[in-house]
């Protein structure tokens, strides 16, 4: 379970419909029977107040079509990135896999 997300540095992307293959994986890992979409987001946490350096995680939540999700139950949390550009690139990779209904193959 995660602490509350840092909504000050929380940047979500457009919702992506969960495909049939990924839906089976969601049902194994989530109690959200009404979730139909992926919510993929970047979350930043300040590492050093003196330098303003951040670390970034890519987080994926099963979501309802309205965008509602349970922040305590992410489907996936990436390792931390010190570069927002690398985190954005990784987000793009995961979005592509989600659109291909192959997200479960990457995040397991």
Backbone as CSV, one residue per row, in Angstrom:
resi,resn,N_x,N_y,N_z,CA_x,CA_y,CA_z,C_x,C_y,C_z
1,UNK,0.836,-1.162,0.000,0.000,0.000,0.000,0.888,1.234,0.000
2,UNK,0.469,2.252,-0.744,1.238,3.488,-0.861,0.680,4.563,0.056
3,UNK,1.552,5.489,0.425,1.078,6.692,1.080,0.328,7.514,0.040
4,UNK,-0.356,8.536,0.471,-1.072,9.397,-0.466,-0.106,9.933,-1.516
5,UNK,-0.512,9.976,-2.774,0.383,10.476,-3.817,0.648,11.970,-3.632
6,UNK,1.713,12.408,-4.214,2.097,13.803,-4.167,1.394,14.509,-5.323
7,UNK,0.194,15.004,-5.085,-0.557,15.622,-6.168,0.035,16.943,-6.633
8,UNK,0.964,17.513,-5.876,1.662,18.707,-6.345,2.564,18.395,-7.528
9,UNK,3.070,17.186,-7.583,3.936,16.720,-8.675,3.372,15.417,-9.217
10,UNK,2.136,15.441,-9.660,1.442,14.258,-10.170,0.871,14.630,-11.528
11,UNK,1.403,14.012,-12.566,1.032,14.367,-13.930,0.478,13.139,-14.641
12,UNK,-0.831,13.097,-14.769,-1.442,11.940,-15.406,-1.612,12.172,-16.890
13,UNK,-1.588,11.075,-17.615,-1.765,11.090,-19.059,-3.215,10.737,-19.361
14,UNK,-3.586,10.774,-20.628,-4.946,10.416,-21.024,-5.209,8.952,-20.684
15,UNK,-6.441,8.657,-20.288,-6.817,7.277,-19.973,-6.704,6.402,-21.209
16,UNK,-6.357,5.141,-20.983,-6.231,4.151,-22.062,-7.125,2.975,-21.708
17,UNK,-7.933,2.544,-22.660,-8.831,1.412,-22.446,-8.012,0.149,-22.151
18,UNK,-8.432,-0.602,-21.146,-7.779,-1.871,-20.821,-8.255,-2.927,-21.809
19,UNK,-7.322,-3.596,-22.469,-7.659,-4.655,-23.412,-7.970,-5.962,-22.698
20,UNK,-8.426,-6.941,-23.443,-8.841,-8.226,-22.869,-7.701,-8.957,-22.156
21,UNK,-6.516,-8.989,-22.767,-5.393,-9.695,-22.146,-4.968,-9.009,-20.847
22,UNK,-4.894,-7.690,-20.868,-4.523,-6.958,-19.656,-5.618,-7.046,-18.597
23,UNK,-6.881,-7.120,-19.007,-7.991,-7.198,-18.054,-7.859,-8.426,-17.153
24,UNK,-7.409,-9.544,-17.719,-7.218,-10.756,-16.920,-6.177,-10.524,-15.831
25,UNK,-5.116,-9.796,-16.160,-4.078,-9.486,-15.178,-4.601,-8.537,-14.101
26,UNK,-5.426,-7.581,-14.489,-5.993,-6.632,-13.525,-6.880,-7.371,-12.532
27,UNK,-7.665,-8.313,-13.021,-8.562,-9.050,-12.128,-7.781,-9.869,-11.101
28,UNK,-6.591,-10.332,-11.471,-5.748,-11.080,-10.533,-5.186,-10.178,-9.436
29,UNK,-4.905,-8.917,-9.768,-4.191,-8.032,-8.847,-5.043,-6.946,-8.213
30,UNK,-6.292,-6.786,-8.646,-7.082,-5.648,-8.194,-8.493,-6.070,-7.821
31,UNK,-9.078,-5.328,-6.910,-10.471,-5.560,-6.533,-11.420,-4.678,-7.338
32,UNK,-10.926,-4.000,-8.326,-11.735,-3.053,-9.089,-12.426,-3.765,-10.255
33,UNK,-13.609,-4.274,-10.006,-14.364,-4.960,-11.057,-14.900,-4.000,-12.108
34,UNK,-15.021,-2.728,-11.752,-15.578,-1.741,-12.682,-14.504,-0.952,-13.418
35,UNK,-13.242,-1.308,-13.229,-12.157,-0.592,-13.905,-12.080,-1.013,-15.365
36,UNK,-12.048,-0.031,-16.233,-12.039,-0.277,-17.671,-10.862,0.390,-18.372
37,UNK,-10.119,1.222,-17.647,-9.053,2.004,-18.257,-7.782,1.969,-17.398
38,UNK,-6.683,2.336,-18.041,-5.419,2.558,-17.336,-5.256,4.048,-17.120
39,UNK,-4.805,4.419,-15.935,-4.368,5.775,-15.660,-2.867,5.680,-15.427
40,UNK,-2.102,6.288,-16.314,-0.643,6.270,-16.226,-0.196,7.680,-15.853
41,UNK,0.657,7.782,-14.849,1.054,9.098,-14.352,2.517,9.120,-13.947
42,UNK,3.060,10.327,-13.910,4.377,10.585,-13.335,4.165,11.195,-11.959
43,UNK,4.932,10.719,-10.996,4.880,11.298,-9.661,6.297,11.712,-9.280
44,UNK,6.451,12.970,-8.905,7.757,13.480,-8.518,7.849,13.742,-7.036
45,UNK,8.986,13.400,-6.458,9.262,13.662,-5.047,10.610,14.359,-4.937
46,UNK,10.626,15.457,-4.216,11.857,16.213,-4.050,12.849,15.415,-3.204
47,UNK,14.048,15.230,-3.750,15.090,14.482,-3.044,15.939,15.398,-2.192
48,UNK,16.180,16.608,-2.669,17.104,17.522,-1.992,16.555,18.941,-2.093
49,UNK,16.127,19.481,-0.983,15.555,20.834,-0.971,16.579,21.895,-1.346
50,UNK,17.847,21.637,-1.067,18.895,22.618,-1.388,19.102,22.759,-2.893
51,UNK,19.053,21.639,-3.608,19.296,21.681,-5.051,18.001,21.648,-5.859
52,UNK,16.897,21.269,-5.212,15.637,21.153,-5.939,15.579,19.907,-6.804
53,UNK,16.453,18.941,-6.549,16.490,17.704,-7.339,15.284,16.833,-6.993
54,UNK,14.730,16.205,-8.015,13.573,15.330,-7.859,13.905,13.919,-8.299
55,UNK,13.142,12.975,-7.779,13.116,11.623,-8.333,11.698,11.404,-8.847
56,UNK,11.577,10.623,-9.901,10.305,10.424,-10.585,9.969,8.946,-10.668
57,UNK,8.709,8.638,-10.461,8.210,7.282,-10.642,7.070,7.315,-11.648
58,UNK,6.990,6.268,-12.448,5.836,6.073,-13.321,4.904,5.135,-12.561
59,UNK,3.654,5.546,-12.435,2.673,4.778,-11.671,1.489,4.485,-12.573
60,UNK,0.992,3.253,-12.493,-0.168,2.853,-13.286,-1.258,2.369,-12.346
61,UNK,-2.441,2.915,-12.540,-3.612,2.525,-11.749,-4.697,1.993,-12.670
62,UNK,-5.409,0.936,-12.267,-6.659,0.611,-12.942,-7.634,1.742,-12.611
63,UNK,-8.401,2.156,-13.597,-9.271,3.313,-13.425,-10.654,3.041,-14.016
64,UNK,-11.615,3.757,-13.515,-12.949,3.738,-14.113,-12.942,4.688,-15.304
65,UNK,-13.939,4.584,-16.161,-13.959,5.425,-17.355,-14.070,6.912,-17.034
66,UNK,-14.524,7.243,-15.828,-14.616,8.644,-15.403,-13.280,9.158,-14.873
67,UNK,-12.290,8.283,-14.708,-10.982,8.670,-14.206,-10.767,8.358,-12.735
68,UNK,-11.793,7.841,-12.058,-11.656,7.503,-10.650,-10.743,6.305,-10.445
69,UNK,-9.875,6.383,-9.432,-8.948,5.292,-9.137,-8.638,5.287,-7.655
70,UNK,-8.121,4.183,-7.160,-7.737,4.057,-5.756,-6.227,4.226,-5.661
71,UNK,-5.784,5.377,-5.142,-4.353,5.671,-5.087,-3.589,4.696,-4.198
72,UNK,-4.293,3.980,-3.331,-3.622,3.037,-2.434,-3.279,1.722,-3.123
73,UNK,-3.868,1.476,-4.294,-3.681,0.192,-4.974,-3.196,0.361,-6.410
74,UNK,-1.963,0.824,-6.588,-1.453,0.918,-7.957,-1.227,-0.476,-8.539
75,UNK,-1.396,-0.579,-9.830,-1.102,-1.823,-10.539,0.409,-1.989,-10.674
76,UNK,1.103,-0.848,-10.835,2.547,-0.890,-11.071,3.169,0.432,-10.625
77,UNK,4.345,0.343,-10.013,5.163,1.510,-9.677,6.580,1.214,-10.163
78,UNK,7.096,2.079,-10.991,8.437,1.870,-11.541,9.503,2.140,-10.490
79,UNK,10.709,1.739,-10.815,11.859,2.200,-10.046,11.967,3.707,-10.245
80,UNK,12.709,4.370,-9.383,12.841,5.829,-9.460,13.793,6.242,-10.575
81,UNK,13.461,7.367,-11.194,14.302,8.006,-12.208,14.765,9.341,-11.636
82,UNK,16.019,9.709,-11.873,16.480,11.030,-11.474,16.290,12.038,-12.598
83,UNK,15.998,11.557,-13.790,15.765,12.414,-14.950,14.288,12.345,-15.334
84,UNK,13.613,13.484,-15.354,12.217,13.497,-15.771,12.096,13.066,-17.228
85,UNK,13.106,13.360,-18.041,13.062,12.995,-19.455,13.066,11.479,-19.639
86,UNK,13.868,10.781,-18.846,13.870,9.312,-18.915,12.550,8.751,-18.399
87,UNK,11.987,9.368,-17.378,10.688,8.926,-16.855,9.586,9.131,-17.900
88,UNK,9.625,10.250,-18.600,8.636,10.510,-19.661,8.793,9.496,-20.788
89,UNK,10.026,9.202,-21.168,10.262,8.186,-22.211,9.689,6.839,-21.788
90,UNK,9.898,6.470,-20.537,9.377,5.197,-20.037,7.849,5.206,-20.018
91,UNK,7.276,6.335,-19.658,5.817,6.472,-19.701,5.301,6.216,-21.108
92,UNK,5.968,6.759,-22.096,5.568,6.557,-23.494,5.651,5.087,-23.893
93,UNK,6.697,4.393,-23.438,6.828,2.957,-23.719,5.656,2.177,-23.121
94,UNK,5.312,2.506,-21.867,4.215,1.802,-21.204,2.870,2.115,-21.854
95,UNK,2.680,3.341,-22.294,1.445,3.699,-22.997,1.300,2.893,-24.284
96,UNK,2.392,2.752,-25.005,2.363,1.972,-26.251,1.966,0.528,-25.969
97,UNK,2.561,-0.064,-24.944,2.230,-1.439,-24.588,0.773,-1.557,-24.132
98,UNK,0.296,-0.573,-23.398,-1.100,-0.594,-22.946,-2.047,-0.539,-24.134
99,UNK,-1.744,0.284,-25.118,-2.595,0.395,-26.318,-2.561,-0.883,-27.143
100,UNK,-1.468,-1.649,-27.033,-1.335,-2.927,-27.739,-1.892,-4.090,-26.917
101,UNK,-2.454,-3.797,-25.738,-2.997,-4.811,-24.827,-1.904,-5.768,-24.348
102,UNK,-0.717,-5.230,-24.153,0.446,-6.027,-23.727,1.132,-5.441,-22.500
103,UNK,0.452,-4.594,-21.745,1.072,-3.973,-20.586,1.507,-5.011,-19.562
104,UNK,0.691,-6.031,-19.380,1.009,-7.048,-18.366,2.333,-7.735,-18.660
105,UNK,2.779,-7.777,-19.904,4.037,-8.436,-20.237,5.251,-7.609,-19.810
106,UNK,5.069,-6.309,-19.643,6.171,-5.415,-19.295,6.323,-5.265,-17.792
107,UNK,5.218,-5.181,-17.080,5.271,-4.804,-15.669,5.288,-5.976,-14.711
108,UNK,5.299,-7.185,-15.185,5.342,-8.361,-14.289,6.767,-8.729,-13.990
